[in-house]
Amino acid sequence: MIPFRRGFYGGLTIALCVGLYLFWLWQPERQVRRHTENLFRAIERRDWEAVAEFIGNDYQDQWGDDRARVLERLREGLRYVCSPRITASNPSVQVEARRAVWVSKIMLSSGDEEVKTLLDERINSLPTPFTLEWHRISRKPWDWKLARVSNPAFEIPADTYWGQLISPVPGATDSWQIPHREAVAGKAESRGACLPGNNGQ
């Protein structure tokens, strides 16, 4: 009888601990923070299937992108960025029912020094933080999808790919130009840059 009682209370204690852990884990703010971190890690790995899982079907951002367009732009934007790393500094999260807003300054770094310099000039030096809006789309506490991204200081012409942000026309200022593959190949041989179609995809 005593072993049964001990087993019963032991099982009850374990169940209670698991329940408390899940309650802690499934808090909206914590879920949004984890979703954002996992989204960034998926982007760094260029795991576009995983990235797509985080983005809602109703996604719309300030640059006129829908879900398909933002995935296309992300893929293009990271083609020439070797070993990308996304860092957020002291992010804050505000939750209102099924809507949550994540806000932080985002830094994007690269293993290529020339690309890193351009990223510092065009993205990392932005005076305003990025805002990521998440929506909970079902009763499941973990079912959050990215619905919008914005940054008032980050301007992209409608017909410009994000990859063009890091490739200015030689001798020009604030221009937009995708580099010729031959030029990138030459840099790859001398500096070890990533190439589209290789591990830069």
N, C-alpha and C positions, 0 to 999 in steps of 0.2 A: 504493500500500500504506500509506504514511504517513498520507494523509488518512483512509483507512478506519479506521486504528488510532486516530487522534485522535477521529474520530466515535464509535467504539465506546466509548472511555474517557469521552468527554464524555457520551454517553447513560447510561453506567453511573453516572457521578457524579450526574447529575440524578435518576436512579431512586433512588439511595441517599439523596439529600437529601429526596426526596418521601417515601420510606419512613420516614426518621427523623422527619420532620415529622408524619406520620400517627400514628406510635408515640407521639410527644409529645402530640398532640391527643387521641388516644383513651384516654389514661390515665383510669381511673374518676373520680378526684377532679376532674380538669379537666372531664370531661364533665358531672358533676353540677353544678359551678359554672356552666358555660355553660347548661345546661338551666334552672337556677333563674333566671339573669339573663334568659334569653329568655322564660321564663314570666312574669316580672314585666313585661317590655316588652309582651308580648301583652295582659296585663291592663290596662296603662295605655292601650293603644290600643283597648280594648274589642273586641278581635278574638277573639270567643268560640269560633270554629272552631279557631283556633290554640291557645287555652287548653285546649280539650277534647283536643287531640292530646297534650298533656303529662300528662294525668291518666289513671291506670290504671283498667281496668274494675273492679278489686277495691278501689278507694279507699274508705277508711273513716276518719273523724277523731273526735276526742274530743267533738265536738258532735253526733254521731249522723248526720253527712252521708255519703251515698254519692256516686258520681260525678255523677249527675244533680242531686242536691240542692245540692252545693257549687257547681256551675255556675250554678244558679238563684239561689243566695244571692249569689254574686259579682256577677252581672248586676244584681240588685236593689240590692246595696250600693253600687255605683258610679253609680247613676242620678243622684244629686244631687251628685256630686263632679266639679267642673270641673277639667280638666287634671290628673288624678291622677298622682302620681309616687311610686313605691315605692323606698325606699333601704334598703340593708342595710349595717350597720357591722361590718367585720372578721369576715365569716362564716368558720366552720370546717367542715370536712368530714371525716367518719370513714367509711372504707370497709371492709366485711367481706364478701368474696366478691361476691355479687350484690345486696347491700344497702348503701346509703349514707345517712348522716344529715347533713343540712345544718343548722347552728345559727347564728342571728344575731338581734340586735334589729332589728326592721323599723319603719321610719318611713313613714307614709302622709301625703302632703301634697296640698293642693288649691289651685287658683287663687282660690277664694272664701274670704275671711278668716274669715267666720262658721263655715263648715264646717271650716276648718283648725283653729280653736279647739276645736271638738268632737272632732275627730280627735286632737288633742293630749291632751285630757282622757281619752278612752276607749280609745285604741289606742297612741299614741306614748309615753304615760307608764307603760305596763306594765313592772313590775319584772323580768319574766322574758323570755328570748328566745323566738322561734318556732323550732320544730323541724320540718323537712320531711324526710320519709323517702322515699327513692327506691329503686325496685327495677329491676334489669336483667332484662328479660323474655325475652331471647333471647341467642344467641351473639354477636350484633352488638355491638360495643363502644359504639355510640352509642344503643342501644335502652333508654333509661331512662325509667321512668314514675313519676309522683308517686303514692305509696300512702297517705300519711298526713300530716296537719298537726296540730300541737298547741302549746299554750301554757297551762300550768297556771293562769296569772293571768287569762286571757281567757275570761270566762264568757258564754255566749249561751243564753238559754232556748230549748228545743227548737222552740217555735212562733214564734220571732222571726226576721224577715229581717234580714240585715246592714244593709240600708238604714235600719232603725229605730235603729241604733246612733248615727246622727248627727242624729236628729230627736226630741229630748225633748218631752214635752207641756209647753206653756208653764206656768211656775209650779210644775212638779213636779220631783222629784229622782229620778234613777235609774229613770225610767219609759221605756216603749217605745211609740213611736207613729210610724207613717208619716205624713208631713205631707200636708195636703190640697193637691191640685194648684193650687187657687186661691191658696193662701198662697205656694207655690213660684213661681207665675207672677208674683205681686206682687213677690217678691224679685228675680225675674229682670229685671223692668223697672227696678228701682232699683239693683241691684248686678251685673247681668249674669250671673246664675246659670244653670247648665245645667238644661234641662228634660227630663223623660222623654219619649221619643218624638222628641226632636230629637237633638242631638249628645251628649246624656247617656245614650243607649241603649247 
